[in-house]
Amino acid sequence: ETLELLTGSADPALIAELAAHFKASYDSTGYLQTAAYDGVGDMLARLAAGGRRLAIATNKRLHPTRLILEHLGWATHFDAVYALD
């Protein structure tokens, strides 16, 4: 729906092509633009060190979510990651 709104087109071929380009871009370099709120990394480290089991539920796809967690240095803090796919 977002791509249809942005393009003003409901052409399935165009939407599929744009979605594929977005995913490729996001999965290769786009995820690197993800920034964390101040203090979140420290909070996650304290929770994990305190024996808390942490999980994420996101509307992102699993692959870029894992890339983001690695990029931010948070991957080891989470026991489970749940994504749309």
N, C-alpha and C positions, 0 to 999 in steps of 0.2 A: 504494500500500500504506500509506503513512504516513497519508493521510486516512482510510482505512478503520480503521486502528488507533486514531486519535484520536477518531473519531466512533462507532466500534463498529458502523458500517453498511457494507454492501457494495452499497448501492443505487447503480447507475451514474449515475442522474440527479442524485442528491444529490452524489456525488463529483465529477461534472463541474461542477456549479454552484459547489461550494466551490473547486475548482481554478481556475476562471475568476475568482472573486473574489480569490483569493490572488494570481494573476498580475497582475491589474489593480492591486491594492494595492501589490505589490512593485515593479512597473514604474513606478508614479507617485511613490511616496514611500518605500516600504519599503527600497529599495536605499540610500537616504541613511543608513541606520543601520549600514551596513557600515563597520567600523573596521579600520584597518591595525595590524599589530604595529609597535612602535617600531623605527625604523631601516630598515624595508623600503623606503620611498620613496627614501631616500638611497642604499641599496644598488642599487636598480634604476637610479637616475640614474647612478651610477658605472659600472655594467656597460654601460649603453647608451652612455655617453660614451666608454668604452673600446673601442667597436666591437663589443661582443657583440650577437649577434642573439638576441632574447628571444621566447619564445612561451608561451602559456598553454593548458593543457588543463583544462577544468572540466566538472563535471556540471550546471552551471547552463545556462539557455538563453542564446543569444547576445545578445539584446537587453538583458537586465538586466546581463549581464557587461560589455558596452560602456558602459552607464550607470555602473556601478561604477568602471570604469577612468577614465572622464572625471571622475567625482566625486572620486576620489582623486588626480587629476592624473597618472595613469600611462599614459594611452592612447598617448602618443607613444613610449613605451619599448618597445612590443611590435610585432614584425613580423607575428605571426600569433596569432589567437585561435581555438581549437577548442572547440566547445560541443556539447551533446547534439543540438541541432537543426541 
